[in-house]
Amino acid sequence: MRQGCARLPGLGRATWQGLTEEAEKLSALLANRDPAVHGRHGHWLDKGIPGAESAIVKG
């Protein structure tokens, strides 16, 4: 996965700002939840999705 400010092709600054704001709101919403509830989906992040690019935004 790409980290930080890495840009994926076709996404402009406004899109990245929107994604970052959404990630921050989602992080706040999920902050007090038990992470084990969603742990069963972690293998998708470990394996990766063929043909897809991803980035980690501040959240």
Secondary structure as GFF3:
##gff-version 3
##sequence-region A 1 59
A	DSSP	alpha_helix	13	30	.	.	.	ID=ss1
A	DSSP	three_ten_helix	35	37	.	.	.	ID=ss2
A	DSSP	three_ten_helix	39	41	.	.	.	ID=ss3
A	DSSP	alpha_helix	42	47	.	.	.	ID=ss4
###
